[in-house]
Amino acid sequence: MHRLVDQLTGDQLREIRTHTLRLVHSSEQAESDSWPPAFFGSVRAGRSDVAARTEEILAEGLGHDE
């Protein structure tokens, strides 16, 4: 990548910088505007209220086979 950039002219570098900044800013804006975030709901336990069931989960051995 560094060698490719070294081959560019000053005008080309300015154009690439402008385009790159536009891409970065548009992705930052898209991330901040989206709710819920992309990771939200990515893990589904299938059981509700895990905190209230701590003792039960520990008694089950955290799902590990002995």
Phi, psi and omega in degrees: 000317181299318179296323178295316180297322179299336182275351183279151175278168178301317178297319179295321179296318178297319179295316179295319179299315179300313181296317181297315179298322178298317179296316181296314182293323180290324178288324176296318179295317180297319180294319183286336180276339185274131175219134359286164179298162185302326183282346185298128179078012182286340178245125179239118183280332182085350178235150182259161175048064181300321182299321180287341183256018185306311182298318179297317180295317178296322178295330178284354179078026178057025177081007180274137175281139180264000000 
